[in-house]
Amino acid sequence: MSDEVDYAGPATLTIDGTALDVHVRLEAHTQPQDGKVHWYGRVTRDPASGAALAGVLGGRNADVVVSTATGSARGRIGDVDLWGRYRLSGVGSPPYPLDEPPTE
């Protein structure tokens, strides 16, 4: 993931009916291949939330609802990196507002 992010802050992840409070770093881009917005990022490393996520996920990928103060979106969670951060991804509107494209 690049250093530029669209959203960095608190979020609630709901996995199989279990809600977990975490911090995330997310960004979104429109993919020219399908014309859809793809959003992705990571749950920032925190020993407490990492242990809770590991307990809920049990080593598997799962469907997730990511909620922020300004929106929510369905996506997937899984793929832990070397630093213990879980990957989040989704297609469609992300769980935060997107900036409007500039007009000419």
DRENPA-3360 file (N, C-alpha, C; in nm, 2 decimals, always signed):
BEGIN
1 = MSDEVDYA = +0.08/-0.12/+0.00/+0.00/+0.00/+0.00/+0.09/+0.12/+0.00 ~ +0.05/+0.22/-0.07/+0.13/+0.35/-0.08/+0.11/+0.43/+0.05 ~ +0.19/+0.54/+0.06/+0.18/+0.63/+0.18/+0.06/+0.72/+0.17 ~ +0.00/+0.73/+0.05/-0.11/+0.82/+0.03/-0.24/+0.74/+0.06 ~ -0.32/+0.79/+0.15/-0.45/+0.72/+0.18/-0.56/+0.82/+0.17 ~ -0.68/+0.76/+0.14/-0.80/+0.85/+0.14/-0.87/+0.86/+0.27 ~ -0.85/+0.75/+0.35/-0.91/+0.75/+0.49/-0.82/+0.68/+0.58 ~ -0.79/+0.74/+0.69/-0.71/+0.68/+0.80/-0.78/+0.71/+0.93;
9 = GPATLTID = -0.82/+0.61/+1.00/-0.89/+0.64/+1.13/-0.97/+0.53/+1.18 ~ -1.06/+0.56/+1.28/-1.13/+0.45/+1.34/-1.24/+0.39/+1.25 ~ -1.26/+0.26/+1.27/-1.36/+0.19/+1.20/-1.41/+0.07/+1.28 ~ -1.53/+0.03/+1.25/-1.59/-0.09/+1.31/-1.60/-0.20/+1.20 ~ -1.54/-0.32/+1.23/-1.55/-0.43/+1.14/-1.65/-0.53/+1.20 ~ -1.75/-0.57/+1.12/-1.85/-0.67/+1.16/-1.82/-0.79/+1.08 ~ -1.79/-0.90/+1.15/-1.76/-1.03/+1.09/-1.84/-1.13/+1.15 ~ -1.92/-1.20/+1.08/-2.01/-1.31/+1.13/-2.08/-1.26/+1.26;
17 = GTALDVHV = -2.13/-1.13/+1.25/-2.21/-1.08/+1.36/-2.13/-1.02/+1.48 ~ -2.00/-1.03/+1.47/-1.92/-0.98/+1.58/-1.86/-0.85/+1.53 ~ -1.88/-0.74/+1.61/-1.83/-0.61/+1.58/-1.70/-0.58/+1.66 ~ -1.60/-0.54/+1.59/-1.47/-0.51/+1.65/-1.43/-0.37/+1.61 ~ -1.38/-0.29/+1.71/-1.33/-0.15/+1.68/-1.19/-0.16/+1.65 ~ -1.15/-0.10/+1.54/-1.01/-0.10/+1.49/-0.98/+0.04/+1.43 ~ -0.85/+0.05/+1.38/-0.81/+0.17/+1.30/-0.77/+0.11/+1.17 ~ -0.81/+0.18/+1.06/-0.78/+0.14/+0.93/-0.71/+0.25/+0.84;
25 = RLEAHTQP = -0.65/+0.21/+0.74/-0.59/+0.30/+0.63/-0.65/+0.24/+0.50 ~ -0.72/+0.33/+0.43/-0.79/+0.28/+0.31/-0.77/+0.38/+0.19 ~ -0.78/+0.33/+0.07/-0.78/+0.41/-0.05/-0.87/+0.35/-0.15 ~ -0.91/+0.43/-0.25/-1.00/+0.37/-0.35/-0.96/+0.43/-0.49 ~ -0.98/+0.35/-0.59/-0.95/+0.39/-0.73/-1.05/+0.33/-0.82 ~ -1.08/+0.40/-0.93/-1.17/+0.34/-1.03/-1.08/+0.26/-1.12 ~ -1.11/+0.14/-1.14/-1.03/+0.05/-1.23/-1.09/+0.06/-1.37 ~ -1.00/+0.09/-1.47/-1.05/+0.11/-1.61/-1.10/-0.02/-1.67;
33 = QDGKVHWY = -1.05/-0.13/-1.62/-1.09/-0.26/-1.68/-1.24/-0.29/-1.66 ~ -1.30/-0.25/-1.55/-1.44/-0.28/-1.52/-1.52/-0.15/-1.49 ~ -1.45/-0.03/-1.48/-1.52/+0.09/-1.46/-1.58/+0.11/-1.31 ~ -1.54/+0.02/-1.22/-1.59/+0.02/-1.09/-1.49/+0.07/-0.99 ~ -1.54/+0.12/-0.88/-1.45/+0.17/-0.77/-1.40/+0.04/-0.69 ~ -1.27/+0.03/-0.68/-1.21/-0.08/-0.59/-1.15/-0.01/-0.48 ~ -1.18/-0.05/-0.35/-1.12/+0.01/-0.24/-1.04/-0.10/-0.16 ~ -0.94/-0.06/-0.09/-0.85/-0.16/-0.03/-0.77/-0.09/+0.08;
41 = GRVTRDPA = -0.71/-0.16/+0.16/-0.62/-0.11/+0.27/-0.59/-0.21/+0.37 ~ -0.55/-0.17/+0.49/-0.51/-0.25/+0.60/-0.57/-0.21/+0.73 ~ -0.59/-0.30/+0.82/-0.62/-0.27/+0.96/-0.49/-0.24/+1.02 ~ -0.47/-0.13/+1.08/-0.34/-0.09/+1.14/-0.31/-0.19/+1.25 ~ -0.18/-0.21/+1.28/-0.14/-0.30/+1.38/-0.17/-0.25/+1.52 ~ -0.23/-0.34/+1.59/-0.26/-0.31/+1.73/-0.27/-0.45/+1.80 ~ -0.19/-0.48/+1.90/-0.20/-0.61/+1.96/-0.34/-0.66/+2.00 ~ -0.41/-0.57/+2.06/-0.55/-0.61/+2.11/-0.64/-0.64/+2.00;
49 = SGAALAGV = -0.65/-0.55/+1.90/-0.74/-0.57/+1.79/-0.69/-0.69/+1.70 ~ -0.56/-0.70/+1.69/-0.51/-0.81/+1.61/-0.54/-0.95/+1.67 ~ -0.54/-0.96/+1.80/-0.57/-1.08/+1.87/-0.72/-1.11/+1.86 ~ -0.80/-1.01/+1.87/-0.95/-1.02/+1.85/-0.98/-1.07/+1.71 ~ -0.92/-1.00/+1.61/-0.94/-1.04/+1.47/-0.90/-1.19/+1.45 ~ -0.78/-1.22/+1.50/-0.73/-1.36/+1.48/-0.83/-1.46/+1.54 ~ -0.89/-1.43/+1.65/-0.99/-1.51/+1.72/-1.12/-1.53/+1.64 ~ -1.16/-1.42/+1.58/-1.29/-1.42/+1.50/-1.26/-1.49/+1.36;
57 = LGGRNADV = -1.15/-1.46/+1.30/-1.12/-1.52/+1.17/-1.07/-1.66/+1.17 ~ -1.00/-1.70/+1.27/-0.95/-1.84/+1.28/-0.86/-1.87/+1.16 ~ -0.78/-1.78/+1.11/-0.69/-1.81/+1.00/-0.76/-1.81/+0.86 ~ -0.88/-1.77/+0.85/-0.95/-1.77/+0.72/-0.98/-1.63/+0.67 ~ -1.01/-1.61/+0.54/-1.06/-1.49/+0.49/-1.21/-1.49/+0.52 ~ -1.28/-1.37/+0.52/-1.42/-1.36/+0.56/-1.48/-1.24/+0.49 ~ -1.61/-1.24/+0.48/-1.69/-1.13/+0.44/-1.69/-1.03/+0.56 ~ -1.69/-0.90/+0.54/-1.68/-0.80/+0.64/-1.77/-0.68/+0.61;
65 = VVSTATGS = -1.82/-0.62/+0.70/-1.88/-0.48/+0.68/-1.79/-0.39/+0.76 ~ -1.74/-0.29/+0.68/-1.65/-0.19/+0.74/-1.73/-0.06/+0.75 ~ -1.74/-0.01/+0.88/-1.82/+0.11/+0.91/-1.73/+0.22/+0.96 ~ -1.74/+0.34/+0.91/-1.67/+0.45/+0.97/-1.78/+0.55/+1.01 ~ -1.74/+0.67/+1.06/-1.84/+0.77/+1.10/-1.92/+0.82/+0.98 ~ -1.87/+0.80/+0.86/-1.93/+0.86/+0.75/-1.99/+0.76/+0.65 ~ -1.99/+0.63/+0.68/-2.04/+0.53/+0.58/-2.00/+0.39/+0.62 ~ -2.06/+0.30/+0.54/-2.02/+0.16/+0.56/-2.02/+0.09/+0.42;
73 = ARGRIGDV = -1.95/-0.02/+0.41/-1.94/-0.09/+0.29/-1.91/-0.24/+0.32 ~ -1.96/-0.32/+0.23/-1.93/-0.47/+0.24/-1.80/-0.49/+0.17 ~ -1.72/-0.59/+0.22/-1.59/-0.62/+0.16/-1.54/-0.76/+0.21 ~ -1.41/-0.78/+0.20/-1.35/-0.90/+0.24/-1.23/-0.86/+0.33 ~ -1.20/-0.95/+0.43/-1.08/-0.93/+0.51/-1.00/-1.06/+0.51 ~ -0.88/-1.05/+0.52/-0.79/-1.17/+0.53/-0.65/-1.13/+0.50 ~ -0.57/-1.22/+0.46/-0.43/-1.20/+0.42/-0.35/-1.11/+0.51 ~ -0.30/-1.17/+0.61/-0.22/-1.10/+0.71/-0.07/-1.08/+0.66;
81 = DLWGRYRL = -0.02/-0.96/+0.66/+0.11/-0.93/+0.62/+0.21/-0.96/+0.73 ~ +0.34/-0.94/+0.70/+0.45/-0.97/+0.79/+0.44/-0.89/+0.92 ~ +0.37/-0.78/+0.91/+0.36/-0.69/+1.03/+0.23/-0.71/+1.11 ~ +0.16/-0.81/+1.07/+0.03/-0.84/+1.15/-0.09/-0.76/+1.11 ~ -0.08/-0.69/+0.99/-0.19/-0.61/+0.95/-0.28/-0.69/+0.85 ~ -0.41/-0.69/+0.87/-0.51/-0.76/+0.79/-0.55/-0.67/+0.67 ~ -0.56/-0.74/+0.55/-0.59/-0.67/+0.43/-0.75/-0.66/+0.42 ~ -0.80/-0.54/+0.38/-0.94/-0.52/+0.36/-0.95/-0.48/+0.21;
89 = SGVGSPPY = -1.06/-0.53/+0.15/-1.09/-0.49/+0.01/-1.23/-0.50/-0.02 ~ -1.28/-0.42/-0.12/-1.41/-0.42/-0.16/-1.43/-0.36/-0.30 ~ -1.55/-0.38/-0.36/-1.58/-0.32/-0.49/-1.71/-0.24/-0.47 ~ -1.71/-0.11/-0.52/-1.82/-0.03/-0.50/-1.79/+0.09/-0.41 ~ -1.88/+0.16/-0.36/-1.86/+0.28/-0.28/-1.78/+0.23/-0.15 ~ -1.67/+0.30/-0.12/-1.60/+0.27/+0.00/-1.67/+0.31/+0.13 ~ -1.62/+0.28/+0.25/-1.69/+0.32/+0.37/-1.66/+0.46/+0.42 ~ -1.63/+0.55/+0.33/-1.60/+0.69/+0.35/-1.63/+0.76/+0.22;
97 = PLDEPPTE = -1.66/+0.89/+0.23/-1.70/+0.97/+0.11/-1.57/+0.99/+0.02 ~ -1.59/+0.98/-0.11/-1.49/+1.01/-0.20/-1.49/+1.15/-0.24 ~ -1.38/+1.21/-0.27/-1.38/+1.35/-0.32/-1.44/+1.35/-0.46 ~ -1.50/+1.46/-0.49/-1.56/+1.47/-0.62/-1.45/+1.50/-0.72 ~ -1.46/+1.45/-0.84/-1.35/+1.48/-0.94/-1.36/+1.63/-0.98 ~ -1.24/+1.68/-1.01/-1.24/+1.83/-1.05/-1.32/+1.85/-1.17 ~ -1.39/+1.97/-1.18/-1.46/+2.01/-1.30/-1.38/+2.11/-1.37 ~ -1.40/+2.12/-1.50/-1.33/+2.22/-1.58/-1.42/+2.33/-1.62;
% end
